């Protein structure tokens, strides 16, 4: 039986992928479930597993090449099977990613339900020492230079960093990595490019990463057709900051303000479920759960890990989940299910000293919250002037789904939850609908 290996469409935003590394070579035996290659999507690097068994007869796409989702990249068959007809297929006759021909099956990721005991190689690896200890990990690339009498040391480098270094003619062994476990990331190579010793003599085009391409597609499809409107308010953060410090002391571990923001947004969305909706064209879909996405900056762009069912989690559960998701987001180890499908999102640029900004909506979400820096400013209280921590937040709304008054009431509830932060500990089901 011939198995056609095509570039799978692993996420809704994925239109193409990069073959980072082949784990099987032509002529090698392949069993169902074997990892064939590592694929870089718009958000992560994932293992591509085979659903067929046989021999890897032909590899059609070299490592480092970008190909469209659905394109044939390899063929698996028995040693004596004729694969010429399969190799001669035109792009128009190839099935879309996710479809299966009668006589063949397309390699896909293993279901996240598969336990580590059932498979030794997981499609969406968790950050663990075992991952970095694999001799053939895609996180590690061979050095461009080899010693005369011994194998060259293996260098951990991201695909984008490797491509940029090759384009610039740089020696990877001379670059110190700042990524996880010393991995060389694109910023490390770009830093060498931008250094005074490597000033450009002419303009140079830097290829877009898969993540940056996806961001361009999504934001263009949002900003052009979706009628945005924006609402800004100022939030007093004195009580919230006091609470955050107290919680840090009690837990004996750092606590980000983002945790409080997510909890306050969940409270406000529970109080105003009309904000937790999506415009479908002929209806407003009110979501049964509050799933909040949090924008996280990466070297190639940004990713939005999602805290699922925020209404059913207390503030400490939210804190632990954010910590775990952020760590794995930075090392590109999130599964598609962990960064897709948010019903509401927030972005915090306060740590970059940004006072105020507006966010572009990520369809099909109807609202997104942009959070600025917490500044100490003079505030008039009665007949005196006091120092106070203040923060500006801006709500972006889809006018097809929401009106100004609805967005304003949401902001009032969000503001109140932070200015009276004991509310952050209240179970959502006990809250009153009357404000």
N, C-alpha and C positions, 0 to 999 in steps of 0.2 A: 504494500500500500504506500502510495506517495503522500507525503505530508508537506504541504506548502507553508513555509514560514514567512509570515508577512509582518510588517511593522504594525503593532497593535495600537489601537486608539484607547489609551489607558485612562484618559480624563476627558471631560466635556470640552475643555479648551485646547486639547492637544490636536494639532493639525499635522505635525511632523515630529520626528524623533531623531536622536543621534545614537548610532551604534558605538558605544563607549569601548567595549571589549568583547571579543568572541571567547567564550569559555570552552567551546568545542571547535576543533579544526577539521578541515575536509579529510574524509577517510576515517574519522573516529566513529565508534559505535555510540548511538544515542538511545537511551531508554526514556520512556514516558516519565515526565517529572524532572528530567535532568535540566540544569540551567544551561541554556544555549548561549546567551549573551547578556550583557548589561546595557540597558537602554536609558538614555537621558531624556526625560520628558520636559515639559515646561516648568515643572516644580521639583522633581526629584530624580534620582538614579535608581532604577528598579531592575530586578532580575526577570528575564524572559525565559519561561520554562516551556518545554516541549510537551505536546499532547500525543505525539507519535513516537514510534520506535523504529530503529533501522540504522542506517549509516548516513552521516552528514555528507551527502554527495557533492553539494555545490554551495559555496558562500558567494553571494552576489554583491554584497555591500561591504567595503573595507571598513576597518575601525576608524572612527572619527568622522565618518560621512553622515550628512543629514539627508533623510529621506521622508517622503510623505507617508502618513498613516495609510495602511492598506497595500503598500508596495511590497512586492515579493523580495525578500532579502536572503533566503536560503531554501534549499530543498533537501528533505530527508526521504530516503527510499532504501529498499534492499539493494545489495550490491549488483544484482543482475537485472534490475528493473530499468526500463527505458525512460529517461526523464527529459528527453529532447523536446517533446510536446509541451511539457510544463515550462521549460526554459524559454520556449518560443512564444509564450503568451504575451499579448500586448497589454499595456496598462489598463485599457478599457475592459478587458475580460477578467481582470482580477477582482475578487470579491472585496467589498468594503471590510475594514477591520471590524471584528466582532461577528462576522458571518462565517458559516462553515459550509464547504462543498460536501456533497454526498460521500465522495470517495476520499476526502481529506479532512484534516482538522487543523485549525490554526492554533499556534502556541499562545497561551495567555498566562496571566499571573495566577498563582494558586490562590484559592479562596482564603481570606484572612481567618476563616474558621479553622483552618488546618493547624493543628497544634505542633509545637516544636518536637514532640515525641514522634509525630507521624512523618515528618520530613526534616532532614538535617539542614537543608538550605531553604530559608524562608524568602518569599518574594519581596517582603517589606521588612528588612532587618531592623531590629531594635539596636540602639547603641550599646555595644557590649564588647569586651576585650576579644571575644572569639571572632568577631567580624574583622578586626584589624589583623588577627593572626593568620587569616587565610592567605596562603601563598599566592593565589591567583586573584585576590581582591582587586576590583576596578578602582579602588581608592589608591592603589599603588601602581605606578607606571615605571617601566624600565628606564634607566638613565640613558640619555642620548650619547654619552661617551662610555667606552668600555675599557677596562684595564687590559694590559697585554697578556697577563698570565692568570687572571681570575675573573669570575663573573662580576659585572657591574652592580653596584648596590641599587636596590629598588627605591624609587623616589615616589612618595605619595603626592599626587597632583590631580587637581580637578580637570575635567575635559576642556573647559574654557581656558584655564591657565596654560594647559599644554599647547592648545591651538595658538594662543597669543604668543607664547614663548617661541614656538616654531616660526611664526610669522615675523617676529623681531630678530630671529637668529640668536636667541639667548640660550645659555647653558643652564639647564634646570638645577644641576648640582651646585651651582653658585648662588642659588636663591634660597633664603630661609623662609619656610612656610609658617603662616600665622593661623592656619586652620586647625581643626581637631587632630590631635596626635601629630602635629607638625606638618600637616598636609598643605601643599602649596596651592593657594587659591588665586583667582584672577587678580585680586587687588594687589597681591605680592608682586606679580609680574608687571602689572600696570604701574606700580610704584617705581620699579626700575625704569620703565619707559618714560615716566614723568620726571625722573630725577635729573638734576643739572648735568649729569654726565651722559645723559641720553636724550638731549634736546632734539626735537624733530626739525628737519630741514624743510619738510613739506607736509601738507595735510595727509592724514592717513585714516582710512575707514576701518573701524573696529567691528568685526562681525557681531550681529545681535545674538545673544543667548536665546535658547528656547523660551526661557522665562520672560525675557524682555519682549520677544515676539508676541507671546500670549497677552502680556499687559497691553501692548499696542492694539491688538485686536479687540480686547474686551473693553478698554476705555473708549475706543473709537465707536464701537457699537452701542455704548451707553450714552456718551456725551452728545452725539449727533441726534438720535431719535428721541431720547428721553427728556421731557421738559423738567429740568431741575429747578428747585427753588431752595433758598437757604435761610436758616434762622439762627441767630447767635444770641447767647446769653452769657452772663458772668456768674461764676459760682464761688462762694466763700469756702475756702479749704482749710480754715483754722482747725475746726473740729475733726475733720477727716484726717488731717496730718497728725493730730494728737492721738487719734485712735490707731492709726497705722503704727506709730512708734510704740504704743502700749502693746499692740499685738506682736510686734517684733520682740519685745522684751519677754512676753509670756511664752512665745514659741521658741525663743532663742535662735531665730533665723530671720533673714531679710524678708520683707514683704513689700511687693511692688504696689504703687498706687493703681496700676492697671487692674489689680484684683478688685479694688473698691469700685473702679469704673464699671467693670463687667457686672458686678453685683448690683450697682445702682441702675444700670441699664436694664437688667433683668427685672428689677422691681418696677421700673417705669413701664416696661413692655407688658408685664402682667397686669398693671393698672390700666393700661391703654392698649388692649389687644388689636385695636384698629391700625396700629403702627406696624405690627408683626404680620405683614401681608405681602403679597406679590400681585402685580398686574399681569393678567393672562391674555388680555385682548378683549374678551367679552365677559370677564368676571374678575372679582378680587378674591384671591385665595388666602383665607385666614389660616395661618399655620397652627397646628395643634401643639407644637413645642417651640420653645424659645432657644434657638441655636445661634449663638453669637460668635462671629468671626473676629479675630484680632490680627491686624496687619503686623507682620514681622519683616524687618528689612534684612535682605540677604545681599551678597555681593553682586548677583545677577539681576536683582529686582526686589520683589517682595512676595511673600506667601501669607495666606490667611488661615492659620489653624482655627478650628471651630470647637467651642465649648458647647457640647450637646446638652439639651434639656436643662438649661440654666435654672429654670423654675424649681427643679427637683433637687438642687444641690445647695448646700450651705456655703458660707464664705470660705471656710477652710478647705472644703472639697474643690471649690473653684481655684483656690490658690495652688493646690497640689497639681491639678490638671494643667493649669497654665504653665507651671514650672516644667512639667514633663514635655508638653507640646513644644514649648519654646526651645528646649535643649535639642530635641529631635528635628525641629524645623531648621535650626542653624546648621545641622549636619546633613540636611536633605534626606532625612529618614522617615518622613511622614508618608502614610498611605494616602491614596486619593480620597478615601472616605473621611480622612481626618482634616482635609483642607478644602472640602467642597460642600455645598449645600447649606451655607449659613442663611438664616432668615433676617439677620441684622448684623451690621459690622461696626467696629470702631477702630480708629487709628489715632495713636498718641505720638505726637512729635515734640512733646514738652521737653524731653531729655536733650533735644537739639536746640533749645532756647527759641523755639518758634512760638510766638505769642498767639497767633490765630491763623487758621487756614480752612479751606473747604475741601471736602472729599468728593471724588467722582463715584457715583453709585455703581455697584456691581450687580447687574441684572441677574436674577429677577428681584433682588431686594428693593424694597420701596423706601428705605431710609438707611442712612449711615451717619455716624457721629465722629467728628474731628475734634481732637482734644489738644489744646495748647499748653504752654508752660505755666507752672504755678509761680507767680511773682509776688514779692512783698511790696505792697503799695500803701500809701496813706488813704485812709477811709474816714469820712466824717461820721461820727456817732454822737448824736445829741449836740452838745456844745464843745466837743473835743475832737481831736484828730488822732486816730489810732493806726498802728501798723497792722496790716491784715494780709493774709495769703489769698490771692485771687487768681482765678483761672477762667479763660474764655473757651467755650465750646460752641461748635457750629453743627447744626443738623442739616444734612442734605436730604431732600425729599423728592420723590417722583410725583409730580402734580397730577398724573393720571390716576394715582391711587390715594393721594393724601391732599389735604387742604392746610392752609396756614394755621388755623386754629387748632387742628389736631396735633400738628407738630409742636405748637407752642405749649399745649397742655402736657405733652410728653416731656419737654424740656423742664417744665415746672416740677414735675415729679422727680426727674433725674437730679435736678438742683437741690430739691428738698432732701432727698436721700443722702446726699453728700454733706449738706449743711447740718443735718440732724442724723449723723451716721449710725446711731443705735438702731435705726430702721433697717440697716443692712443685715441685722441678725434676725429680723422677724421672718417667720415662715410666710411664704407668698400667699398661701390659702387663707390667712387670717386678715389680709388687707381688705379694707373697705373700698367700694367703687366710688364712694362720695368723697370729694376732695374738699 
